[in-house]
Amino acid sequence: MTQHSIRLGVDIGGTFTDVVLEVGTASYSTKVLTTYAAPENAIIDGMHQVCAKASIDPVQIGQIIHGTTLATNALIERRGAKTALITTEGFRDVIEMRTESRFEQYDLNLTLPEPLLPRQMRYTVPGRMDAGGNELLPLTRADIEPVVAKIKAAGYESVAVGLIHSYLNDAHEKLVGAVLAEMVPQTMVSLSCEVSPQMREYERFNTVVANAYIKPLMKSYLGRLAGRLRDEGTECDIFLMHSGGGIISIENAAEFPVRLVESGPAGGAVFAANIAARYGLDKVLSFDMGGTTAKICLIKNQTPKTSRVFEVARTYRFKKGSGMPISIPVIDMVEIGAGGGSLAHVDAMRQIRVGPESAGSEPGPACYGRGGAKPAVTDADLILGKLDPDGFAGGTITLDADASAMALTTVLGDILEMDAATAAFGLAEVVDENMANAARVHAVENGEDLSEYTMIAFGGAAPLHAGRLCEKLGVSRLLVPQGAGVGSAIGFLRAPFSFEANRSVYMRLTGFDVERIKALLADLQSEATGFVRNCDATAPILSEFKVYMRYSGQGWEIPITLSEEQALAPDPAVFEARFIEEYVKLFGRAVQGMDIEITVWSVNATTPPENVARVKESTGNTAAVRYGTRQLFDPALAQFVTTATVRRDDMEAGANIEGPAIITEDETTIIVPTSRTATRQPDGCIDMRTKP
């Protein structure tokens, strides 16, 4: 067996760090509690555990692919570096003024989120580019040096540079960067023309500020991780999952850490897309629920939906517009604070609310026995019979049901005059309805009917709640893959090396410039390919071309995918036809007599996708072997029922069991509601469907 056939996938979550080792066709996995102070410690611990299971030495690992929520958490918790912003005179307050839109139209007490940097940490320089990239006012070193002197005196760790229209002409930004490098060489610098060369200054400035804010933290962490792995004798290449669903080198990740903000969830979407391909499913709802958050993503034709802007840290009931916009390529998903560690409380209206505050791994839910006193979703799951207190996380953590009952009673029950079981039922129904509502809204925003979709559930907590979620959404089929508890980490090992390069160049079809377009797309293709070559020097690379188009006067664009032939031999008639085709799909009709314009150009370079063999599905004709029973609360009946328990590993291909039932494994538990029946497929997936 070659060294390169041994690969390690690692996903650091808010509660657990998931580690998956693939040795040829065999797979070994574990979950360990995330160590916040030094996240690399959990990785090393998990690596030794899976290597021991596989009877190999860590030195034999040929490749490590890593995803993390550390960047996201640093932005949410405001734990980044001391950062300054240098921008154009007159634009100092852009990140505070936002877009002036109201994300909650009728809330008279609406409070806008605070900007990442307060006003005193934002500096301005003269000089100005116009919307065509032409210099209106010059910028000299003499203009820049006094500003940099103030930054040096204040002792900033990192500086973001965002000047007006630098996506078209980066000369002024590059000059500021050069002066910073000379005068404060120890300070990290992020230029918006490199981080996010796209139009709309609010999103671009916010993105470069976020990159600068987390850059020292992430660079330090990635350096420590590489050092710890070397100390363990592991000299292999380390790669990072990025938000767009591909893999980049550790060096590129350290330079552009904002691209890691959704890296963990992106791995989960890639995992779900791989399962969808195995089953030939064209409409899939990916449901990823871990210890801190739940993520929902639409996957069509085995490809996750993507976007070029998303929000981090939404502050107002997860409403669009209430968060921090990040303008980078990303897999489009909705994320809510509904994980196993999400904490519950009673609000002023005497209603149970869950999240977004999470117990994380320190102290964790009350049942962990690590000092947590507030009830979490995991506490409710334990009281409702969904979890075995002696079998949690493969038996590595013993859960304390009495502590869960105490927390539920103290925080919820005493206020609402209910016992622990009723409080747990209320908590579980609230969190399930929150997730169902988020899925409904996401589907409506994308014009989709979820009754036509198959759900694929993964993450440590998702299989506990997915069956109930399907009942609420009217989804008739649910797949829970083998390794669901560590699904995102497995997804890292299925992802291609890829990088997407974007640039804003405004152009109307009436002013279509063929030669300029050819040169622009060639530059983007070269840039994206260069990032991929940093990861793999020999693999074939595919290029995917996309433009963002709209009718003149509209405020937002729609993505239009082009074939390589259409992109490299640009024809305005073809661009118009493709735009109208996609516009009609979204809005029902085209608009006559209006010019069409292009605002953003994009090229994604990627290594070829993994070849996936179709599963020969089993209809299920044998009864699963039961090893016991457990009292499980059935929400449809609102009472406890005696429920059969089955080990997933004991189920042969074609074995089935009717709900209510509990299917156990080391990293998660699958709850089969009374309304469903479950069958094990040949690849290990549990295929849950509505009873006929």
C-alpha positions in Angstrom: 0.0 0.0 0.0 1.4 3.4 -1.0 1.7 6.3 1.4 -0.5 8.4 -0.8 -3.4 6.0 -0.4 -3.6 6.9 3.3 -5.4 10.2 3.8 -6.7 12.0 6.8 -9.8 14.3 6.9 -10.2 16.6 9.9 -13.2 18.9 10.7 -13.0 21.2 13.7 -16.5 22.1 14.9 -17.7 24.2 17.7 -18.2 21.1 19.9 -16.5 18.1 18.3 -13.4 17.6 16.1 -14.2 14.9 13.6 -11.3 12.8 12.3 -11.5 10.3 9.4 -8.7 8.1 8.2 -8.9 6.3 4.8 -6.5 3.5 4.3 -7.2 2.3 0.7 -10.8 1.4 0.8 -11.1 1.0 4.5 -12.2 3.9 6.7 -11.7 4.7 10.4 -13.2 7.6 12.3 -13.5 9.2 15.7 -14.9 12.3 17.5 -13.0 14.2 20.1 -14.1 17.3 22.0 -12.7 20.5 20.4 -9.9 22.1 22.4 -10.5 25.8 22.1 -7.3 27.2 23.5 -5.2 25.0 21.1 -7.4 23.3 18.4 -4.4 21.4 17.1 -4.4 19.3 20.3 -7.7 17.7 19.4 -6.4 16.9 15.9 -3.3 15.2 17.2 -5.4 13.2 19.7 -7.9 12.2 17.0 -5.2 11.3 14.6 -3.5 8.9 17.1 -6.9 7.3 17.8 -7.7 6.5 14.2 -4.2 5.4 13.4 -4.4 3.0 16.4 -7.7 1.6 15.0 -6.0 1.1 11.6 -2.8 -0.3 13.1 -0.6 2.3 11.2 1.9 4.9 12.3 1.1 8.6 11.7 4.2 8.9 9.6 2.5 6.8 7.0 -0.2 9.4 6.3 0.2 10.8 2.8 -2.2 13.7 2.8 -4.2 15.7 5.3 -7.3 17.7 4.3 -8.6 20.0 7.0 -11.7 22.2 7.5 -12.6 24.4 10.4 -15.1 26.8 12.0 -12.3 28.7 13.7 -12.5 31.6 11.2 -16.3 31.8 11.5 -16.2 31.7 15.3 -13.5 34.4 15.5 -15.8 36.7 13.4 -18.9 35.8 15.4 -17.2 36.2 18.8 -15.1 39.2 17.7 -11.9 37.5 18.7 -9.7 38.7 15.9 -6.5 40.8 15.7 -6.2 44.5 16.4 -7.0 45.6 12.8 -7.0 48.9 10.9 -8.7 49.8 7.7 -7.3 52.2 5.1 -9.8 53.5 2.6 -10.5 56.4 0.3 -11.4 59.8 1.7 -15.2 60.1 2.1 -15.7 56.4 2.5 -14.6 55.9 6.1 -18.1 54.9 7.3 -19.1 52.6 4.5 -18.9 49.4 6.7 -21.0 51.2 9.3 -23.6 52.7 7.0 -24.1 49.3 5.3 -26.6 49.4 2.4 -29.2 51.3 4.5 -31.7 48.6 3.9 -34.0 47.3 6.8 -33.9 43.6 7.2 -36.9 43.8 9.5 -39.2 46.3 7.9 -41.7 47.0 10.8 -39.4 46.7 13.8 -39.3 50.2 15.3 -36.5 49.2 17.7 -34.3 47.7 15.0 -30.7 47.6 16.0 -28.1 47.3 13.2 -25.1 45.0 13.9 -21.9 46.8 14.9 -19.2 47.0 12.2 -16.2 44.8 12.8 -14.0 47.9 13.2 -15.0 51.0 15.2 -14.6 54.4 13.5 -11.3 55.3 15.3 -9.7 52.2 13.6 -10.6 53.4 10.1 -8.2 55.7 8.3 -8.4 57.5 4.9 -6.1 58.6 2.2 -6.7 60.9 -0.8 -6.6 59.8 -4.4 -9.5 58.5 -6.4 -10.3 56.1 -9.3 -13.5 56.5 -11.2 -16.0 53.7 -12.1 -14.0 53.0 -15.3 -10.8 52.5 -13.5 -9.3 55.8 -14.5 -7.4 58.0 -12.1 -9.4 61.1 -11.1 -7.1 62.2 -8.2 -3.5 61.0 -7.8 -2.2 59.2 -4.7 1.4 59.7 -3.6 3.7 58.2 -1.0 3.6 61.5 0.8 -0.2 61.1 1.2 0.2 57.6 2.6 3.2 57.8 4.9 1.5 60.0 7.6 -1.4 57.5 7.8 0.9 54.5 8.1 2.9 56.3 10.8 -0.3 56.6 12.9 -1.0 52.9 12.3 2.6 52.0 13.4 2.3 54.1 16.5 -1.0 52.4 17.5 0.5 49.0 17.2 -1.9 47.3 14.9 -1.4 43.6 14.1 -3.1 43.7 10.7 -4.2 46.2 8.1 -7.0 46.0 5.5 -6.8 48.2 2.5 -10.0 48.9 0.5 -10.0 51.8 -2.0 -12.8 52.8 -4.3 -12.9 51.0 -7.7 -9.7 49.1 -7.0 -11.2 46.0 -8.6 -10.7 47.8 -11.9 -7.4 49.6 -11.2 -5.4 48.4 -8.3 -2.5 50.8 -8.6 -3.4 52.9 -5.6 -4.0 49.8 -3.4 -0.7 48.3 -4.4 1.1 51.5 -3.6 -0.5 51.6 -0.1 0.5 48.0 0.3 4.1 48.7 -0.6 4.4 51.6 1.9 2.9 49.4 4.6 5.5 46.6 3.8 8.3 49.1 4.1 7.2 51.0 7.2 5.5 48.2 9.3 7.0 45.0 7.9 5.8 43.0 10.9 2.2 43.9 10.3 0.0 41.7 8.1 -1.7 43.3 5.1 -4.8 42.4 3.1 -5.6 44.2 -0.1 -9.2 44.2 -1.4 -8.0 43.9 -5.0 -6.5 40.5 -4.1 -9.0 39.3 -1.5 -12.3 40.2 -3.3 -11.8 42.2 -6.6 -15.6 42.8 -7.0 -17.9 45.8 -7.3 -20.1 47.0 -4.3 -17.8 48.7 -1.8 -19.7 47.7 1.3 -19.3 44.0 0.6 -15.8 44.3 -0.7 -14.6 46.5 2.3 -16.3 44.1 4.7 -14.6 41.1 3.1 -11.1 42.6 3.2 -11.6 43.7 6.8 -12.8 40.2 7.8 -9.7 38.7 6.1 -7.3 41.1 7.9 -9.2 40.6 11.2 -8.7 36.8 11.3 -5.4 36.5 9.4 -3.0 36.6 12.3 -5.2 34.1 14.3 -5.4 31.7 11.4 -1.8 32.1 10.2 -0.6 31.3 13.8 -3.0 28.3 14.1 -2.0 26.8 10.8 1.7 27.3 11.6 1.3 25.6 14.9 -0.6 22.8 13.3 2.0 22.1 10.7 4.7 22.2 13.5 2.8 19.8 15.7 2.3 17.4 12.8 6.0 17.5 12.0 6.8 16.8 15.6 4.7 13.7 15.3 6.7 12.6 12.3 3.9 13.5 9.8 5.6 15.3 7.0 2.8 15.0 4.4 1.1 17.9 2.6 -1.7 19.7 4.4 -4.6 21.2 2.5 -7.6 23.3 3.6 -11.2 23.0 2.5 -12.5 26.4 1.3 -16.0 27.8 1.3 -16.6 27.1 -2.4 -16.3 23.3 -2.0 -12.8 22.8 -3.1 -9.3 22.4 -1.6 -6.4 24.9 -1.4 -2.9 24.8 -0.1 -2.1 25.7 3.5 -0.1 28.6 2.3 -3.0 30.1 0.3 -5.3 29.5 3.2 -3.1 31.4 5.5 -3.0 34.3 3.1 -6.7 34.4 2.4 -8.3 32.9 5.6 -11.7 34.5 4.8 -12.1 31.8 2.2 -12.2 29.3 5.1 -15.2 30.9 6.8 -17.7 28.1 5.6 -15.1 25.4 5.1 -16.7 22.8 7.4 -20.2 23.1 6.1 -18.9 23.1 2.5 -17.3 19.7 3.2 -20.7 18.4 4.3 -22.4 19.7 1.1 -19.7 17.9 -1.0 -20.3 14.7 1.0 -24.1 15.0 0.4 -23.5 15.6 -3.4 -21.3 12.4 -3.5 -24.1 10.4 -1.9 -26.7 12.0 -4.3 -24.5 10.8 -7.3 -24.3 7.3 -5.9 -28.1 7.1 -5.8 -28.7 9.1 -9.0 -30.7 11.8 -7.1 -31.2 15.2 -8.9 -33.0 16.9 -6.0 -31.5 16.6 -2.6 -31.9 18.6 0.6 -28.6 18.4 2.6 -29.2 18.5 6.4 -26.0 18.9 8.5 -26.6 19.3 12.3 -23.6 19.2 14.6 -22.9 20.4 18.1 -23.3 24.2 17.4 -25.2 24.8 14.2 -27.5 23.2 11.6 -26.9 23.8 7.9 -29.3 23.2 5.1 -28.3 23.2 1.4 -30.1 22.5 -1.9 -28.3 20.2 -4.2 -29.5 19.9 -7.8 -28.1 17.5 -10.4 -25.5 16.3 -7.8 -24.1 19.8 -7.5 -24.5 22.1 -4.5 -25.9 25.5 -5.2 -23.3 28.2 -5.0 -23.2 32.0 -4.5 -20.6 34.8 -4.4 -21.9 36.6 -1.3 -23.0 35.2 2.0 -23.5 36.4 5.5 -21.7 35.5 8.7 -23.1 36.1 12.2 -26.7 37.1 11.5 -27.9 38.8 14.6 -31.7 39.0 14.1 -33.4 35.7 14.1 -31.1 34.7 11.2 -32.8 37.2 8.9 -31.0 37.9 5.6 -29.4 41.3 5.8 -28.7 41.2 9.6 -25.3 39.7 9.3 -21.8 40.5 8.0 -21.6 40.1 4.2 -18.6 38.2 2.8 -18.0 38.5 -0.9 -16.2 35.3 -1.9 -17.3 32.1 -3.8 -19.3 29.9 -1.4 -21.7 27.0 -1.4 -25.1 28.6 -0.8 -26.7 27.3 2.4 -28.8 28.5 5.3 -27.2 28.2 8.8 -29.0 28.5 12.1 -27.9 28.2 15.7 -29.5 24.8 16.2 -27.0 22.2 17.2 -26.7 19.6 19.9 -25.1 22.2 22.2 -27.6 25.0 21.5 -29.0 26.3 24.7 -32.6 26.9 25.6 -34.3 29.6 27.7 -37.8 31.1 28.3 -38.3 34.6 26.8 -40.5 37.5 28.0 -43.5 36.0 26.3 -43.1 32.7 28.2 -42.0 30.9 25.1 -39.2 28.4 24.8 -36.3 29.7 22.6 -33.3 27.7 21.4 -30.0 29.2 20.3 -28.0 30.8 18.9 -26.0 30.6 22.2 -24.2 27.3 22.4 -22.6 25.3 25.2 -19.9 24.2 22.8 -17.4 21.6 24.3 -16.5 23.8 27.2 -18.5 23.3 29.4 -20.9 21.5 27.0 -24.5 20.5 27.7 -25.5 19.8 31.3 -25.3 16.0 30.7 -21.6 16.2 29.9 -20.9 16.8 33.6 -18.4 19.5 32.8 -20.1 22.3 34.6 -22.9 23.2 32.2 -26.1 24.3 34.0 -28.3 25.3 31.1 -30.3 22.8 29.1 -29.1 22.1 25.5 -30.7 20.2 22.7 -28.6 17.2 23.7 -30.1 17.2 27.2 -33.6 17.1 25.7 -32.6 14.3 23.3 -31.2 12.3 26.3 -34.4 12.7 28.4 -36.6 11.8 25.4 -34.8 8.5 25.0 -33.0 9.3 21.7 -29.5 8.8 23.3 -27.9 6.0 25.2 -26.1 7.6 28.2 -23.5 4.9 28.1 -22.9 4.8 24.3 -22.5 8.5 23.4 -19.5 9.3 21.1 -18.6 5.6 21.0 -18.8 5.3 24.8 -16.0 7.9 25.3 -18.5 10.2 27.1 -21.0 9.0 29.8 -24.1 11.2 29.8 -25.7 12.3 33.1 -29.5 12.1 32.7 -30.1 13.6 36.2 -28.1 16.7 35.3 -30.1 17.1 32.1 -33.4 16.8 34.0 -32.2 19.3 36.6 -31.2 21.8 33.9 -34.5 21.4 32.0 -36.5 21.7 35.2 -34.6 24.7 36.6 -34.4 26.8 33.3 -37.7 25.8 31.6 -39.9 23.6 33.8 -40.2 25.7 36.9 -41.1 28.8 34.9 -43.6 27.1 32.6 -44.9 24.7 35.2 -44.0 21.4 33.5 -41.9 18.4 34.3 -38.5 17.6 32.7 -39.9 15.3 30.0 -42.5 17.9 28.9 -39.8 20.6 28.9 -37.6 18.3 26.8 -40.4 17.7 24.3 -41.1 21.5 24.1 -37.4 22.2 23.5 -37.1 19.5 20.8 -40.2 20.6 19.0 -39.0 24.3 19.0 -35.6 23.4 17.5 -37.1 21.0 14.9 -39.6 23.7 13.9 -36.8 26.3 13.7 -34.9 24.0 11.3 -38.0 23.2 9.3 -38.9 26.8 8.9 -35.4 27.7 7.8 -35.6 24.9 5.1 -39.0 26.2 3.9 -37.7 29.7 3.6 -34.6 28.6 1.8 -36.7 26.5 -0.6 -39.1 29.4 -1.3 -36.2 31.8 -2.0 -35.0 29.4 -4.6 -38.4 28.5 -6.1 -38.3 24.9 -5.0 -40.9 22.4 -3.7 -39.3 20.3 -0.9 -41.9 17.5 -1.4 -39.9 16.6 -4.5 -36.6 16.3 -2.6 -34.8 13.5 -0.8 -33.1 14.5 2.4 -29.5 13.4 3.2 -28.7 13.8 6.9 -25.3 13.8 8.5 -23.5 15.4 11.4 -23.6 14.0 14.9 -27.0 15.4 15.8 -28.8 15.3 12.4 -29.9 11.6 12.4 -31.6 12.2 15.8 -33.8 14.9 14.3 -34.0 14.2 10.5 -37.0 11.9 10.7 -39.1 14.4 12.5 -37.9 17.1 10.2 -39.0 15.1 7.2 -42.5 14.7 8.8 -42.7 18.5 9.2 -41.5 19.2 5.6 -43.5 16.6 3.8 -40.3 14.9 2.6 -40.9 11.2 1.9 -37.4 9.8 1.7 -34.3 10.2 3.9 -30.8 8.8 3.5 -28.4 8.6 6.4 -25.0 7.6 5.0 -22.4 5.4 6.5 -20.1 7.7 8.6 -22.9 10.3 8.9 -21.5 11.4 12.3 -18.3 12.6 10.6 -19.8 13.5 7.2 -18.0 16.8 6.7 -14.6 15.2 7.3 -15.5 12.5 4.7 -16.5 15.2 2.4 -13.1 16.8 2.5 -11.7 13.6 1.1 -14.1 13.7 -1.8 -13.5 17.3 -2.8 -11.4 18.3 -5.8 -8.6 20.8 -5.7 -10.2 24.0 -6.9 -10.1 27.8 -6.8 -12.5 30.4 -8.2 -11.2 33.7 -9.4 -13.6 36.6 -9.8 -13.4 40.2 -11.1 -15.9 43.0 -11.7 -15.8 44.5 -15.1 -19.0 46.3 -16.1 -20.0 45.8 -19.7 -23.3 46.1 -21.6 -24.1 43.8 -24.5 -24.5 46.8 -26.7 -20.8 47.6 -26.0 -19.6 44.0 -26.1 -15.8 44.0 -26.4 -14.6 40.6 -27.6 -10.9 41.1 -27.3 -11.2 42.6 -23.8 -13.4 39.6 -22.7 -10.9 37.1 -24.1 -8.0 38.8 -22.2 -10.0 39.1 -19.0 -11.1 35.4 -18.9 -7.6 34.3 -19.8 -6.2 36.2 -16.9 -8.8 34.8 -14.5 -8.2 31.2 -15.8 -4.4 31.7 -15.3 -5.0 33.0 -11.8 -7.3 30.2 -10.7 -5.1 27.5 -12.3 -2.1 28.9 -10.5 -3.8 28.3 -7.1 -4.7 24.7 -8.1 -1.1 24.0 -9.3 0.1 24.9 -5.8 -1.8 21.8 -4.6 -1.3 19.4 -7.5 1.4 20.0 -10.1 0.4 17.3 -12.6 -3.4 16.6 -12.4 -5.6 17.7 -15.4 -7.4 20.9 -14.7 -10.9 21.8 -15.9 -12.1 25.4 -16.2 -15.7 26.4 -15.4 -16.8 29.8 -16.7 -19.6 32.0 -15.2 -20.8 35.5 -15.7 -23.3 37.5 -13.6 -25.8 39.4 -15.7 -28.9 41.6 -15.3 -31.1 44.0 -17.1 -29.9 47.6 -17.1 -31.2 49.3 -14.0 -31.7 46.2 -11.9 -30.0 46.0 -8.6 -28.8 42.4 -8.6 -27.5 39.8 -11.0 -28.1 36.2 -11.8 -25.3 33.7 -12.5 -25.0 32.4 -16.1 -22.8 29.3 -16.7 -20.9 29.2 -20.0 -19.3 26.3 -21.7 -15.5 26.7 -22.4 -16.3 27.2 -26.1 -18.8 30.0 -25.3 -16.4 31.7 -23.0 -13.3 31.6 -25.1 -15.1 32.6 -28.3 -17.5 35.2 -26.8 -20.6 36.1 -28.9 -23.1 38.7 -27.6 -26.0 36.7 -29.1 -25.0 33.6 -27.2 -24.6 35.6 -23.9 -28.0 37.1 -24.4 -29.7 33.8 -25.2 -28.2 32.2 -22.1 -29.2 35.1 -19.9 -32.8 35.1 -21.1 -33.0 31.3 -20.7 -31.9 31.5 -17.0 -34.0 34.6 -16.3 -37.2 33.0 -17.6 -36.5 29.9 -15.3 -36.3 32.2 -12.3 -38.9 34.8 -13.0 -41.3 33.3 -15.5 -40.8 35.7 -18.4 -38.2 37.9 -20.1 -38.3 41.8 -20.2 -38.5 43.2 -23.7 -36.7 46.2 -25.0 -34.1 46.5 -22.2 -30.3 46.3 -22.6 -28.5 43.6 -20.7 -25.2 44.1 -18.8 -22.5 41.9 -17.2 -21.1 42.9 -13.8 -18.9 40.0 -12.6 -16.7 37.5 -14.5 -15.7 34.2 -12.9 -13.4 31.2 -13.7 -13.2 28.2 -11.4 -10.3 25.9 -12.0 -10.8 22.4 -10.6 -9.3 18.9 -10.8 -11.7 16.3 -12.3 -14.4 15.0 -9.9 -14.2 11.6 -8.4 -15.9 8.8 -10.5 -18.9 7.6 -8.5 -20.4 4.1 -9.0 -24.2 3.8 -8.8 -25.6 1.8 -5.9 -27.7 -1.2 -6.8 -30.5 -0.4 -4.3 -32.2 -3.1 -2.2 -35.9 -3.0 -1.5 -35.6 -4.6 1.9 -36.9 -8.1 2.4 -35.4 -9.3 5.8 -36.1 -8.1 9.3 -33.2 -6.4 11.1 -31.9 -8.2 14.2 -32.9 -6.3 17.4 -30.7 -6.3 20.5 -33.0 -4.6 22.9 -35.7 -1.9 23.6 -35.7 1.6 24.9 -38.4 4.0 26.0 -38.6 6.7 23.3 -40.8 9.8 23.2 -42.9 9.9 20.1 -43.7 13.5 19.2 -46.6 12.5 16.9 -48.3 10.6 19.7 -46.9 12.9 22.5 -46.0 10.0 24.7 -43.3 7.5 25.4 -43.4 4.2 23.5 -41.4 1.0 23.8 -39.0 1.1 20.9 -36.8 -1.6 19.3 -33.0 -0.9 19.1 -30.8 -2.1 16.3 -27.1 -1.7 15.7 -26.3 -0.4 12.2 -23.3 -2.7 11.9 -25.6 -5.7 12.6 -27.9 -4.8 9.7 -27.2 -6.7 6.5 -27.9 -5.2 3.1 -31.7 -5.4 2.6 -32.5 -5.6 6.3 -35.3 -3.3 7.4 -37.1 -2.2 10.5 -40.4 -0.3 11.0 -40.7 2.7 13.2 -40.6 3.5 16.0 -37.1 2.3 16.1 -33.6 3.4 17.1 -30.5 2.5 15.0 -27.3 3.0 17.0 -23.6 3.5 15.9 -20.5 5.0 17.5 -20.8 8.5 16.2 -24.6 9.1 16.0 -28.0 7.6 16.5 -30.8 7.3 13.9 -34.3 7.8 15.1 -36.9 6.1 12.9 -40.3 7.7 13.6 -43.6 5.7 13.8 -44.5 7.0 10.3 -41.4 5.6 8.6 -39.6 2.4 7.8 -35.8 2.0 7.4 -33.8 -0.2 5.1 -30.0 -0.7 5.0 -28.7 -0.3 1.4 -25.6 -2.2 0.1 -23.3 0.8 0.7 -24.3 1.1 4.3 -26.8 4.0 3.9 -30.0 3.8 6.0 -32.8 4.5 3.6 -35.8 5.8 5.5 -39.2 6.2 3.7 -42.8 6.9 4.6 -44.8 3.8 5.4 -47.2 2.8 2.6 
